[in-house]
Amino acid sequence: MVERYVMSIDQGTTSTRCILFDHRGRLVSVAQREHEQFFPHPGWVEHDALEIWRNVRSIVPQALAGFGIEAAQIAAVGIANQRETTVLWDRRTGVPLGRAVVWQDVRTSSLVEELEQRPGTDFFLDRCCLPPSTYFSAPRIRWLFDHVQGLEQRARDGEVLFGTIETWLIWNLTGGPDGGLHITDATNASRTMLMNIRTLDWDAELMEFFGVPRAMLPEIRPSAQVYGEARALLPGIRICAALGDQQAALFGQTCFAPGEAKCTYGTGSFLVMNTGTDLVRSTHGLLTTVAYKIDDRPTVYALEGPIAVTGSLVQWFRDRLGLINSAPEIETLALTVADNGGCYIVPAFSGLFAPHWRGDARGVIVGLTSYITKGHLARAVLEATGWQTREVVDAMNADSALALKELKVDGGMTADNLLMQFLADVLDVPVVRPLVAETVSLGAAYAAGLAAGYWPDLEVLRRNWHRAAQWMPDMDPEVRRREYDSWKRAVERSLGWVRPGEER
């Protein structure tokens, strides 16, 4: 019998990967290619959508060849993607109308400030459960309409298509201008500020407010469903799943029960907790989002706490301060001291995300004395990630009444044992790292395989999950309380640094 596999296309912020998984959820082949980052103005971040599509066409055959697999052995394809990144393209030619505007881009900041005043945050929270932010897609579409002559009229005439990256890839895979599927999934649609989070359909009032015509919007589908067959690259192979990357990581970590949570530690960090079929509207600075929707089953929701700066603080310590030569060295340097010496670093380089959402904040180092060495600074860098995670967990516990009992972690920073132990200490729960580190890719594969019948149910996926490492809390409660109080006082000192009207 010929072995079959599930393919995951993981389109991330800096690179695209194609990974093949077997029935036991084991990685059998991988190919990866980076794409160029464009920074045309301060705060602007762009990608070339055509380059990303070319990279996909390059790495898919590489992944197959890497393990000697024929395309016919692929049971299903799932796609995970960088969320909120906005692509507009010509329906007839398939050519992007300018570069993709990336989720990190802050060109819409003045528009977002206006939205906070008129119609006000509650208008959006009532419909899509998202506050006005440069983070999301709809303000980007409005900005492009306002700054590219004739674009809005062309969109109203039905000539322009919008999508996040998974929409762009699926459209190209299934035929492009020649009948390609123009679809998105509920997790990605929930990050646009255009979808009604209860009905999982485009919201008429939000579309009218932003001036976005329905004709340019993709059809919203479940995260796991047989969408159709590929016509390009993998002819005849079924495309069966799409999830935003953080929801894919939640799925790959098999957080299928309410209260189960994962945190992905990368450049920034994203803590996501499954809240089940209950839509929990946050009152403590978190985002309510769709976790996943499997075919016609009830929608599963989540609370998310995005943290803007975690791994990038280590990069800053390395590249800007030159205090280490490689990222792993920070753990070695931090271990030269017993504690932070009373020093705290709040990395609000461009404001604070959850749970504060303060664009006026800027980074601070507090508690400096002549006693402080670079070892203390290194420890403060790592501890900043721990304390920011604690703030988000506290908000989740307050919002959901689902007290966190364990945190599943993934991402590059989880290789730092000191940081993982510190996380367990400040959260006072076990921190667990899985055997398969590629949880985003695995989650997309799991969803696709589930839709295609490659895996029969969620319980089989749970059995595939294996623990690689675990850290248990080992901090005196009084020390934890005192240190957390100091952290919160440090955060207070970062707020209000940028005055109204000043450059952000």
VEXLUMLO-303223 format. One record per residue (C-alpha): residue number from 1; residue in three letters; x, y, z. Coordinates in steps of 0.02 Angstrom, whole numbers, plus 50000, padded with zeros to 5 digits. Layout:
REM residues N
NODE;num;residu;px;py;pz
NODE;NUM;ala;X;Y;Z;
...
//
This chain:
REM residues 504
NODE;num;residu;px;py;pz
NODE;1;met;50000;50000;50000;
NODE;2;val;50067;50171;49951;
NODE;3;glu;50098;50285;50102;
NODE;4;arg;50001;50448;50099;
NODE;5;tyr;50044;50615;50179;
NODE;6;val;49967;50784;50219;
NODE;7;met;50051;50942;50153;
NODE;8;ser;50056;51104;50249;
NODE;9;ile;50100;51269;50166;
NODE;10;asp;50149;51389;50305;
NODE;11;gln;50161;51565;50235;
NODE;12;gly;50243;51669;50371;
NODE;13;thr;50301;51848;50390;
NODE;14;thr;50481;51817;50337;
NODE;15;ser;50474;51652;50242;
NODE;16;thr;50364;51516;50170;
NODE;17;arg;50381;51333;50216;
NODE;18;cys;50309;51175;50141;
NODE;19;ile;50307;51029;50263;
NODE;20;leu;50243;50851;50241;
NODE;21;phe;50174;50754;50390;
NODE;22;asp;50132;50570;50410;
NODE;23;his;49988;50485;50503;
NODE;24;arg;50077;50502;50670;
NODE;25;gly;50100;50689;50646;
NODE;26;arg;50286;50671;50614;
NODE;27;leu;50378;50789;50498;
NODE;28;val;50448;50692;50350;
NODE;29;ser;50506;50830;50231;
NODE;30;val;50525;51018;50232;
NODE;31;ala;50574;51155;50109;
NODE;32;gln;50584;51339;50150;
NODE;33;arg;50620;51503;50063;
NODE;34;glu;50628;51681;50129;
NODE;35;his;50550;51830;50041;
NODE;36;glu;50604;52012;50036;
NODE;37;gln;50544;52138;50165;
NODE;38;phe;50509;52312;50098;
NODE;39;phe;50514;52466;50212;
NODE;40;pro;50472;52613;50096;
NODE;41;his;50438;52735;50240;
NODE;42;pro;50460;52731;50429;
NODE;43;gly;50329;52614;50501;
NODE;44;trp;50281;52542;50331;
NODE;45;val;50307;52356;50297;
NODE;46;glu;50268;52276;50129;
NODE;47;his;50285;52109;50039;
NODE;48;asp;50280;52061;49856;
NODE;49;ala;50131;51941;49839;
NODE;50;leu;50196;51878;49672;
NODE;51;glu;50363;51835;49752;
NODE;52;ile;50272;51737;49887;
NODE;53;trp;50173;51640;49755;
NODE;54;arg;50335;51605;49659;
NODE;55;asn;50413;51540;49820;
NODE;56;val;50267;51422;49848;
NODE;57;arg;50287;51356;49670;
NODE;58;ser;50471;51327;49709;
NODE;59;ile;50462;51243;49880;
NODE;60;val;50316;51124;49850;
NODE;61;pro;50414;51019;49723;
NODE;62;gln;50568;51030;49837;
NODE;63;ala;50472;50959;49985;
NODE;64;leu;50405;50816;49879;
NODE;65;ala;50575;50777;49805;
NODE;66;gly;50659;50786;49976;
NODE;67;phe;50574;50625;50030;
NODE;68;gly;50544;50549;49858;
NODE;69;ile;50356;50577;49866;
NODE;70;glu;50240;50589;49715;
NODE;71;ala;50106;50723;49714;
NODE;72;ala;49974;50586;49703;
NODE;73;gln;50026;50530;49879;
NODE;74;ile;49963;50694;49954;
NODE;75;ala;49795;50664;50038;
NODE;76;ala;49760;50847;50074;
NODE;77;val;49838;51021;50080;
NODE;78;gly;49816;51143;50223;
NODE;79;ile;49873;51324;50226;
NODE;80;ala;49928;51430;50375;
NODE;81;asn;49968;51612;50349;
NODE;82;gln;50027;51775;50423;
NODE;83;arg;49864;51858;50473;
NODE;84;glu;49794;52030;50429;
NODE;85;thr;49919;52059;50287;
NODE;86;thr;49817;52138;50147;
NODE;87;val;49829;52096;49961;
NODE;88;leu;49727;52180;49824;
NODE;89;trp;49737;52112;49648;
NODE;90;asp;49658;52125;49475;
NODE;91;arg;49520;51995;49455;
NODE;92;arg;49552;51979;49268;
NODE;93;thr;49743;51971;49261;
NODE;94;gly;49789;51909;49434;
NODE;95;val;49917;52047;49453;
NODE;96;pro;49929;52128;49627;
NODE;97;leu;49885;52312;49632;
NODE;98;gly;50041;52362;49727;
NODE;99;arg;50132;52270;49866;
NODE;100;ala;50044;52180;50007;
NODE;101;val;50027;52287;50165;
NODE;102;val;50093;52182;50310;
NODE;103;trp;50011;52160;50481;
NODE;104;gln;50157;52253;50563;
NODE;105;asp;50129;52409;50456;
NODE;106;val;50070;52563;50553;
NODE;107;arg;50029;52684;50410;
NODE;108;thr;49846;52682;50465;
NODE;109;ser;49884;52753;50639;
NODE;110;ser;49801;52923;50608;
NODE;111;leu;49648;52838;50534;
NODE;112;val;49639;52724;50686;
NODE;113;glu;49645;52875;50803;
NODE;114;glu;49495;52946;50710;
NODE;115;leu;49401;52781;50726;
NODE;116;glu;49427;52782;50913;
NODE;117;gln;49339;52951;50920;
NODE;118;arg;49209;52920;50785;
NODE;119;pro;49113;52806;50787;
NODE;120;gly;49206;52744;50941;
NODE;121;thr;49276;52578;50998;
NODE;122;asp;49108;52504;51052;
NODE;123;phe;49040;52515;50873;
NODE;124;phe;49173;52390;50819;
NODE;125;leu;49175;52283;50976;
NODE;126;asp;48987;52254;50960;
NODE;127;arg;49007;52185;50784;
NODE;128;cys;49179;52107;50761;
NODE;129;cys;49247;52107;50940;
NODE;130;leu;49403;52199;50882;
NODE;131;pro;49456;52374;50938;
NODE;132;pro;49519;52499;50810;
NODE;133;ser;49702;52457;50778;
NODE;134;thr;49834;52469;50643;
NODE;135;tyr;49843;52280;50665;
NODE;136;phe;49689;52237;50560;
NODE;137;ser;49646;52231;50375;
NODE;138;ala;49497;52347;50349;
NODE;139;pro;49590;52509;50392;
NODE;140;arg;49724;52457;50266;
NODE;141;ile;49594;52436;50128;
NODE;142;arg;49521;52607;50170;
NODE;143;trp;49696;52684;50169;
NODE;144;leu;49733;52609;49998;
NODE;145;phe;49567;52674;49930;
NODE;146;asp;49610;52847;49994;
NODE;147;his;49786;52849;49923;
NODE;148;val;49779;52752;49758;
NODE;149;gln;49684;52849;49625;
NODE;150;gly;49538;52755;49549;
NODE;151;leu;49560;52601;49658;
NODE;152;glu;49397;52618;49755;
NODE;153;gln;49294;52640;49596;
NODE;154;arg;49377;52489;49516;
NODE;155;ala;49333;52388;49672;
NODE;156;arg;49152;52445;49661;
NODE;157;asp;49150;52394;49477;
NODE;158;gly;49201;52218;49527;
NODE;159;glu;49376;52227;49452;
NODE;160;val;49474;52211;49616;
NODE;161;leu;49488;52065;49737;
NODE;162;phe;49543;52074;49919;
NODE;163;gly;49620;51936;50020;
NODE;164;thr;49738;51894;50159;
NODE;165;ile;49882;51782;50104;
NODE;166;glu;49789;51616;50114;
NODE;167;thr;49654;51687;49999;
NODE;168;trp;49786;51742;49874;
NODE;169;leu;49870;51571;49875;
NODE;170;ile;49709;51470;49862;
NODE;171;trp;49649;51580;49718;
NODE;172;asn;49811;51548;49624;
NODE;173;leu;49817;51362;49666;
NODE;174;thr;49640;51334;49603;
NODE;175;gly;49654;51425;49436;
NODE;176;gly;49685;51609;49467;
NODE;177;pro;49599;51717;49334;
NODE;178;asp;49530;51557;49257;
NODE;179;gly;49400;51516;49390;
NODE;180;gly;49508;51517;49547;
NODE;181;leu;49417;51500;49713;
NODE;182;his;49403;51668;49802;
NODE;183;ile;49382;51609;49983;
NODE;184;thr;49447;51640;50158;
NODE;185;asp;49419;51548;50321;
NODE;186;ala;49332;51610;50476;
NODE;187;thr;49494;51632;50577;
NODE;188;asn;49569;51750;50449;
NODE;189;ala;49404;51839;50415;
NODE;190;ser;49388;51871;50602;
NODE;191;arg;49546;51979;50593;
NODE;192;thr;49485;52100;50459;
NODE;193;met;49364;52209;50562;
NODE;194;leu;49235;52168;50426;
NODE;195;met;49162;52002;50486;
NODE;196;asn;49020;51987;50610;
NODE;197;ile;49096;51869;50736;
NODE;198;arg;48928;51791;50782;
NODE;199;thr;48860;51755;50608;
NODE;200;leu;49030;51724;50524;
NODE;201;asp;48973;51831;50378;
NODE;202;trp;49029;51999;50313;
NODE;203;asp;48943;52135;50416;
NODE;204;ala;48841;52260;50314;
NODE;205;glu;48870;52404;50436;
NODE;206;leu;49058;52375;50444;
NODE;207;met;49072;52362;50254;
NODE;208;glu;48972;52522;50235;
NODE;209;phe;49076;52613;50366;
NODE;210;phe;49243;52569;50284;
NODE;211;gly;49172;52586;50109;
NODE;212;val;49222;52409;50061;
NODE;213;pro;49109;52331;49928;
NODE;214;arg;49055;52151;49955;
NODE;215;ala;49106;52110;49775;
NODE;216;met;49291;52119;49822;
NODE;217;leu;49276;52010;49977;
NODE;218;pro;49306;51821;49975;
NODE;219;glu;49176;51694;50028;
NODE;220;ile;49199;51644;50211;
NODE;221;arg;49219;51457;50236;
NODE;222;pro;49255;51343;50385;
NODE;223;ser;49438;51319;50433;
NODE;224;ala;49429;51132;50394;
NODE;225;gln;49326;51086;50241;
NODE;226;val;49361;51016;50069;
NODE;227;tyr;49369;51180;49971;
NODE;228;gly;49412;51109;49801;
NODE;229;glu;49553;51038;49697;
NODE;230;ala;49714;51123;49647;
NODE;231;arg;49736;51156;49461;
NODE;232;ala;49910;51233;49471;
NODE;233;leu;50062;51153;49553;
NODE;234;leu;49967;51003;49626;
NODE;235;pro;49833;50960;49497;
NODE;236;gly;49690;50859;49569;
NODE;237;ile;49750;50870;49751;
NODE;238;arg;49618;50931;49873;
NODE;239;ile;49641;51093;49970;
NODE;240;cys;49555;51062;50136;
NODE;241;ala;49604;51191;50266;
NODE;242;ala;49656;51369;50301;
NODE;243;leu;49695;51449;50468;
NODE;244;gly;49783;51605;50527;
NODE;245;asp;49952;51558;50598;
NODE;246;gln;49912;51580;50782;
NODE;247;gln;49750;51483;50769;
NODE;248;ala;49846;51349;50674;
NODE;249;ala;49971;51338;50818;
NODE;250;leu;49825;51318;50941;
NODE;251;phe;49759;51176;50833;
NODE;252;gly;49932;51098;50815;
NODE;253;gln;49953;51101;51003;
NODE;254;thr;49785;51007;51013;
NODE;255;cys;49707;51139;51126;
NODE;256;phe;49533;51076;51087;
NODE;257;ala;49452;51100;51259;
NODE;258;pro;49396;51263;51340;
NODE;259;gly;49533;51333;51452;
NODE;260;glu;49676;51253;51355;
NODE;261;ala;49802;51380;51295;
NODE;262;lys;49963;51397;51198;
NODE;263;cys;50090;51536;51177;
NODE;264;thr;50202;51551;51026;
NODE;265;tyr;50365;51639;51067;
NODE;266;gly;50444;51721;50917;
NODE;267;thr;50481;51901;50866;
NODE;268;gly;50324;51944;50962;
NODE;269;ser;50220;51820;51060;
NODE;270;phe;50040;51765;51045;
NODE;271;leu;49947;51685;51189;
NODE;272;val;49783;51604;51134;
NODE;273;met;49656;51518;51247;
NODE;274;asn;49514;51408;51184;
NODE;275;thr;49348;51469;51258;
NODE;276;gly;49242;51337;51172;
NODE;277;thr;49080;51383;51085;
NODE;278;asp;49057;51529;51205;
NODE;279;leu;49098;51697;51130;
NODE;280;val;49187;51786;51273;
NODE;281;arg;49196;51974;51246;
NODE;282;ser;49351;52035;51334;
NODE;283;thr;49340;52175;51460;
NODE;284;his;49524;52162;51506;
NODE;285;gly;49616;52210;51346;
NODE;286;leu;49615;52047;51249;
NODE;287;leu;49553;52007;51074;
NODE;288;thr;49404;51893;51047;
NODE;289;thr;49433;51789;50892;
NODE;290;val;49379;51632;50801;
NODE;291;ala;49490;51486;50856;
NODE;292;tyr;49431;51368;50718;
NODE;293;lys;49276;51300;50633;
NODE;294;ile;49273;51120;50575;
NODE;295;asp;49153;51097;50430;
NODE;296;asp;48973;51118;50491;
NODE;297;arg;49011;51096;50676;
NODE;298;pro;48985;51242;50798;
NODE;299;thr;49114;51381;50792;
NODE;300;val;49251;51373;50925;
NODE;301;tyr;49308;51542;50992;
NODE;302;ala;49464;51601;51081;
NODE;303;leu;49538;51744;51178;
NODE;304;glu;49704;51808;51114;
NODE;305;gly;49837;51916;51193;
NODE;306;pro;49966;51978;51066;
NODE;307;ile;50130;52039;51141;
NODE;308;ala;50225;52152;51021;
NODE;309;val;50406;52129;51079;
NODE;310;thr;50482;51969;51150;
NODE;311;gly;50611;51885;51037;
NODE;312;ser;50644;52052;50952;
NODE;313;leu;50703;52118;51122;
NODE;314;val;50840;51986;51119;
NODE;315;gln;50882;52039;50941;
NODE;316;trp;50894;52220;50999;
NODE;317;phe;51008;52167;51142;
NODE;318;arg;51118;52077;51015;
NODE;319;asp;51114;52193;50863;
NODE;320;arg;51090;52367;50937;
NODE;321;leu;51183;52352;51102;
NODE;322;gly;51309;52221;51046;
NODE;323;leu;51309;52138;51218;
NODE;324;ile;51296;51962;51144;
NODE;325;asn;51348;51888;50977;
NODE;326;ser;51205;51764;50956;
NODE;327;ala;51031;51747;51029;
NODE;328;pro;51067;51588;51129;
NODE;329;glu;51207;51679;51222;
NODE;330;ile;51080;51782;51319;
NODE;331;glu;51038;51633;51428;
NODE;332;thr;51222;51604;51468;
NODE;333;leu;51246;51787;51511;
NODE;334;ala;51088;51793;51617;
NODE;335;leu;51148;51642;51716;
NODE;336;thr;51303;51740;51775;
NODE;337;val;51190;51826;51903;
NODE;338;ala;51064;51759;52028;
NODE;339;asp;50925;51885;51992;
NODE;340;asn;50890;52048;51898;
NODE;341;gly;50971;52157;52032;
NODE;342;gly;50811;52262;52039;
NODE;343;cys;50819;52306;51854;
NODE;344;tyr;50668;52293;51736;
NODE;345;ile;50654;52322;51549;
NODE;346;val;50484;52364;51474;
NODE;347;pro;50505;52342;51285;
NODE;348;ala;50371;52462;51223;
NODE;349;phe;50470;52502;51066;
NODE;350;ser;50314;52554;50971;
NODE;351;gly;50185;52551;51108;
NODE;352;leu;50112;52407;51208;
NODE;353;phe;49992;52276;51141;
NODE;354;ala;49884;52167;51255;
NODE;355;pro;49821;52198;51383;
NODE;356;his;49865;52384;51380;
NODE;357;trp;49844;52440;51198;
NODE;358;arg;49942;52599;51228;
NODE;359;gly;50021;52674;51073;
NODE;360;asp;50091;52816;51180;
NODE;361;ala;50205;52699;51278;
NODE;362;arg;50392;52685;51243;
NODE;363;gly;50527;52570;51309;
NODE;364;val;50604;52602;51479;
NODE;365;ile;50741;52526;51586;
NODE;366;val;50708;52559;51771;
NODE;367;gly;50798;52516;51931;
NODE;368;leu;50972;52554;51867;
NODE;369;thr;51109;52570;51997;
NODE;370;ser;51297;52557;51988;
NODE;371;tyr;51276;52375;52043;
NODE;372;ile;51193;52325;51877;
NODE;373;thr;51298;52225;51753;
NODE;374;lys;51259;52163;51579;
NODE;375;gly;51211;51998;51660;
NODE;376;his;51071;52086;51755;
NODE;377;leu;51015;52170;51593;
NODE;378;ala;51014;52002;51504;
NODE;379;arg;50905;51929;51641;
NODE;380;ala;50789;52080;51633;
NODE;381;val;50771;52052;51445;
NODE;382;leu;50713;51873;51471;
NODE;383;glu;50604;51917;51620;
NODE;384;ala;50513;52049;51516;
NODE;385;thr;50440;51907;51412;
NODE;386;gly;50386;51816;51570;
NODE;387;trp;50301;51965;51649;
NODE;388;gln;50214;52017;51487;
NODE;389;thr;50147;51839;51476;
NODE;390;arg;50087;51850;51657;
NODE;391;glu;49990;52009;51618;
NODE;392;val;49900;51923;51474;
NODE;393;val;49863;51766;51576;
NODE;394;asp;49790;51872;51717;
NODE;395;ala;49677;51958;51589;
NODE;396;met;49623;51790;51518;
NODE;397;asn;49584;51719;51688;
NODE;398;ala;49481;51875;51729;
NODE;399;asp;49387;51872;51564;
NODE;400;ser;49348;51689;51545;
NODE;401;ala;49329;51612;51719;
NODE;402;leu;49433;51471;51643;
NODE;403;ala;49587;51476;51755;
NODE;404;leu;49742;51425;51659;
NODE;405;lys;49806;51256;51723;
NODE;406;glu;49950;51229;51601;
NODE;407;leu;50032;51328;51461;
NODE;408;lys;50087;51241;51302;
NODE;409;val;50229;51335;51218;
NODE;410;asp;50313;51336;51049;
NODE;411;gly;50425;51448;50946;
NODE;412;gly;50611;51487;50944;
NODE;413;met;50623;51561;51119;
NODE;414;thr;50567;51396;51199;
NODE;415;ala;50746;51333;51177;
NODE;416;asp;50793;51450;51321;
NODE;417;asn;50774;51343;51477;
NODE;418;leu;50799;51489;51597;
NODE;419;leu;50655;51583;51515;
NODE;420;met;50542;51431;51517;
NODE;421;gln;50575;51403;51702;
NODE;422;phe;50542;51587;51736;
NODE;423;leu;50377;51573;51643;
NODE;424;ala;50323;51426;51752;
NODE;425;asp;50377;51524;51907;
NODE;426;val;50283;51685;51869;
NODE;427;leu;50126;51598;51801;
NODE;428;asp;50126;51468;51940;
NODE;429;val;50075;51331;51816;
NODE;430;pro;50171;51197;51721;
NODE;431;val;50247;51253;51554;
NODE;432;val;50254;51115;51423;
NODE;433;arg;50346;51105;51256;
NODE;434;pro;50291;50976;51126;
NODE;435;leu;50401;50855;51029;
NODE;436;val;50351;50930;50861;
NODE;437;ala;50405;51112;50865;
NODE;438;glu;50322;51159;50699;
NODE;439;thr;50151;51183;50777;
NODE;440;val;50087;51311;50650;
NODE;441;ser;50121;51196;50504;
NODE;442;leu;50059;51045;50601;
NODE;443;gly;49895;51133;50643;
NODE;444;ala;49859;51171;50460;
NODE;445;ala;49901;50990;50416;
NODE;446;tyr;49790;50923;50556;
NODE;447;ala;49641;51029;50499;
NODE;448;ala;49664;50976;50317;
NODE;449;gly;49686;50792;50361;
NODE;450;leu;49532;50797;50471;
NODE;451;ala;49426;50871;50330;
NODE;452;ala;49493;50742;50206;
NODE;453;gly;49465;50593;50322;
NODE;454;tyr;49652;50560;50337;
NODE;455;trp;49628;50572;50526;
NODE;456;pro;49458;50518;50594;
NODE;457;asp;49435;50634;50742;
NODE;458;leu;49513;50756;50865;
NODE;459;glu;49554;50619;50989;
NODE;460;val;49676;50539;50867;
NODE;461;leu;49763;50706;50848;
NODE;462;arg;49775;50720;51038;
NODE;463;arg;49861;50552;51045;
NODE;464;asn;49989;50614;50918;
NODE;465;trp;50041;50753;51038;
NODE;466;his;50196;50709;51141;
NODE;467;arg;50285;50810;51274;
NODE;468;ala;50469;50849;51247;
NODE;469;ala;50500;50953;51404;
NODE;470;gln;50409;51021;51555;
NODE;471;trp;50449;51155;51683;
NODE;472;met;50363;51160;51852;
NODE;473;pro;50339;51318;51958;
NODE;474;asp;50471;51341;52093;
NODE;475;met;50459;51520;52156;
NODE;476;asp;50414;51581;52330;
NODE;477;pro;50239;51661;52317;
NODE;478;glu;50296;51816;52411;
NODE;479;val;50443;51840;52291;
NODE;480;arg;50323;51819;52143;
NODE;481;arg;50203;51948;52214;
NODE;482;arg;50341;52074;52252;
NODE;483;glu;50427;52056;52083;
NODE;484;tyr;50262;52068;51987;
NODE;485;asp;50220;52227;52083;
NODE;486;ser;50388;52301;52031;
NODE;487;trp;50355;52252;51849;
NODE;488;lys;50186;52340;51851;
NODE;489;arg;50266;52497;51921;
NODE;490;ala;50394;52489;51780;
NODE;491;val;50254;52476;51651;
NODE;492;glu;50171;52632;51724;
NODE;493;arg;50331;52729;51690;
NODE;494;ser;50326;52681;51505;
NODE;495;leu;50154;52756;51477;
NODE;496;gly;50116;52928;51407;
NODE;497;trp;50289;52955;51333;
NODE;498;val;50223;53004;51159;
NODE;499;arg;50115;53159;51171;
NODE;500;pro;49963;53188;51058;
NODE;501;gly;50018;53249;50886;
NODE;502;glu;50196;53189;50905;
NODE;503;glu;50274;53063;50787;
NODE;504;arg;50245;52884;50838;
//
